[in-house]
Amino acid sequence: MQFQFSHHYAMSPEDFWGKLFFDRAFNDALYLEGLGFETVSVESETTGPDGDRDRVLKVTPRLAMPGPVKKLMGDRFSYHEHGHFDAARRAHTARIVLSRLADKVKIAHTMWLEPDASGGSTRKVTADVEVSIFGVGRVFEKFAEKSVRESYEKAAAFTNAWWAKHHG
């Protein structure tokens, strides 16, 4: 299932990528305060000579899961986000690898920002969720889509508030 959404950001794409997206203090605050996750850690991060960056985050979310999903995932799970920032395209792609059912659940996204007339930008996201579990795949996909949309909505609000407080 593929879906798209967008949010307004108060900063330019250059400021978002250059001052926020890879900033550890911002990321810790975003995941722990803004999204209410239990944990976040940077497992690895590298920058190539062309400015491309690869980063692996490990996070433990707090999610209210529907019964069938909770039965499969348990009360608590984590995931790794394997992200790649393409400096030439100014776009970030990522795949999510769950701590459970990684072979049956595929979640990926591509995110980019486009400048707008206000001096800010529009963050655009294309996401894809595929669940191959007989009997609960569709329920799991709908839950994952809802969770992704809600997380990105919260992240947009938090990012704009952080920007105003620290750079405004």
C-alpha positions in Angstrom: 0.0 0.0 0.0 1.5 3.3 -1.1 0.4 6.6 0.3 1.6 10.3 0.3 1.3 13.3 2.5 2.9 16.7 3.1 3.4 19.2 5.9 4.5 22.9 6.0 7.9 23.6 7.6 8.9 27.0 8.8 12.5 26.6 7.6 14.0 26.3 4.1 15.1 22.9 2.8 18.7 24.0 3.2 18.2 24.8 6.9 16.3 21.6 7.5 18.9 19.3 6.0 21.9 21.4 7.1 20.9 22.4 10.6 18.2 19.9 11.8 17.9 16.5 10.2 21.3 15.2 11.3 21.6 17.1 14.6 21.8 14.7 17.5 20.2 17.0 20.1 17.3 17.7 17.7 16.8 14.0 16.9 17.0 13.0 20.6 14.4 15.6 21.5 12.2 14.7 18.4 12.0 11.0 19.2 11.9 11.1 23.0 9.8 14.3 23.5 8.0 15.0 20.3 7.1 11.4 19.4 7.2 10.0 22.9 9.4 7.0 22.0 11.1 5.0 24.8 14.6 5.0 23.2 16.5 6.4 20.2 20.1 5.7 19.3 22.4 6.2 16.3 23.8 2.8 15.5 26.0 4.1 12.6 26.4 7.3 10.5 28.7 8.0 7.6 29.2 10.8 5.1 30.6 10.3 1.7 32.8 12.7 -0.3 29.8 13.7 -2.3 27.9 14.7 0.8 25.6 11.6 0.7 24.9 10.4 4.2 23.9 7.0 5.6 22.5 6.6 9.1 21.0 3.8 11.0 18.8 4.7 13.9 17.4 2.2 16.5 14.2 3.3 18.2 11.7 1.8 20.5 8.3 3.4 19.9 5.3 3.5 22.3 2.3 2.6 20.2 -1.3 1.6 21.0 -1.7 -1.5 18.7 -4.9 -3.2 17.7 -5.3 -6.7 19.1 -4.2 -8.7 16.1 -1.1 -6.6 15.7 -0.2 -6.6 19.4 -0.6 -10.4 19.4 2.1 -10.6 16.7 4.4 -7.9 17.9 4.1 -8.2 21.7 3.9 -5.4 24.1 7.2 -3.8 23.1 9.3 -3.9 19.9 12.0 -1.8 18.3 13.0 -1.1 14.8 16.0 0.1 12.8 15.7 2.9 10.3 18.2 2.5 7.5 18.3 5.9 6.0 20.2 7.4 3.0 20.4 11.1 2.2 21.1 11.8 -1.4 22.9 15.2 -1.4 22.4 15.8 -5.1 18.7 15.1 -5.0 18.2 16.6 -1.5 16.1 13.6 -0.6 16.1 11.0 2.2 15.0 7.4 1.6 14.7 4.9 4.4 13.6 1.3 5.1 12.3 0.2 8.4 13.4 -3.2 9.8 11.2 -4.3 12.7 12.7 -6.4 15.5 9.9 -8.9 14.9 8.4 -10.1 11.6 11.1 -8.3 9.6 10.7 -10.8 6.8 6.9 -10.2 6.6 6.7 -6.5 7.1 8.2 -4.0 4.7 8.0 -0.3 5.4 9.9 2.4 3.4 9.7 6.1 2.6 11.2 8.8 0.5 11.1 12.4 1.9 12.1 15.7 0.3 11.4 19.4 0.9 10.3 22.0 -1.7 10.8 25.7 -0.9 7.6 27.8 -0.7 6.9 31.5 -1.1 7.0 32.1 2.7 10.7 31.3 3.0 9.7 27.9 4.5 9.1 24.7 2.7 6.7 21.8 2.1 7.9 18.4 3.3 6.6 15.7 1.0 6.6 12.0 1.8 5.9 8.9 -0.2 5.6 5.8 1.9 5.0 2.2 1.2 3.9 -0.5 3.6 3.6 -4.2 2.6 2.6 -6.9 5.1 2.6 -10.6 4.1 0.8 -12.2 7.0 -2.3 -14.3 6.2 -5.4 -13.1 7.9 -4.1 -9.9 9.4 -2.0 -8.3 6.7 -4.6 -5.7 5.8 -5.2 -4.8 9.5 -1.4 -4.5 10.0 -1.0 -2.3 6.9 -3.8 0.1 8.0 -2.3 0.3 11.5 1.2 1.0 10.0 -0.2 3.7 7.7 -2.0 5.4 10.5 1.1 5.2 12.8 3.3 6.7 10.0 0.9 9.5 9.3 0.5 10.4 13.0 4.2 10.2 13.7 5.0 12.6 10.7 2.2 15.0 11.8 3.7 15.1 15.3 7.2 15.4 13.9 6.2 18.4 11.8 4.6 20.3 14.7 7.7 19.5 16.9 10.2 20.5 14.2 8.5 23.8 13.7 8.4 24.5 17.4 12.0 23.5 17.8 13.0 25.7 14.9 11.2 28.7 16.4 12.8 28.2 19.8 16.3 27.5 18.6 16.7 29.4 15.4 13.7 31.8 15.3 
